[in-house]
Amino acid sequence: MTEDARTYLRHRFTHDATQLRERVAQMRKGTNIPGPDANTSQRMAEACDDVVTMLESLPQHSDPALTVESLLALVPQLEKRAQGAGVPPVRAVYMGAATRVKEVAAAEAKAASGADEDEADIGDDEEDEDDDA
């Protein structure tokens, strides 16, 4: 991952909020778009903003493991906000954020373990079974 996990998630939910607001603007101009109505879409954008605020409140770490640990601490908060959301699409924003955090954490863990394996292969002239040919 070229950017840290926190930054990636922050950009993702900022982008989602922007797209939802564009949707709201189009709907308010009279464009008929399938899916949630303008008010619900606006609430979804606000939920995305809330997720971004939560991500921005996390301390910046140079160690990816600490970043992932901080991100995973948000999961219960996101799930709690999902439970308190009044409508399913807004609930889905929070549950989606919790899922994305878990996925990013898993990807970071996999990348970290893969880096360890690559370091072990340095100077190894024999091909391992798991080396790509």
C-alpha angles and dihedrals in degrees: 000000000000094000127042119267094252092052092046092053093044091053092046095054093041088054091047091051091050092050091048091051090050088052091051091050092051092048092050088054088058101262110147108225122176117240133041118006123251095267093050091045089052090052089049090052089051090051089052088051089051090053090050090051090051091050092047090052090063117097116254110247129192089205111078091208091060091047091053091047090053091047093050089053087065094060096083090046092050091048090050091052089049090055090051095047111112100214131041097240091055090045087053091057091058095041089047090052091051090050093048090051091052092047093049091048090052091048091050091049091049091048091049092051090046091053090054091052092049091052090052089054095055109119092008106134094186119081116243121220090249096048115110114243 
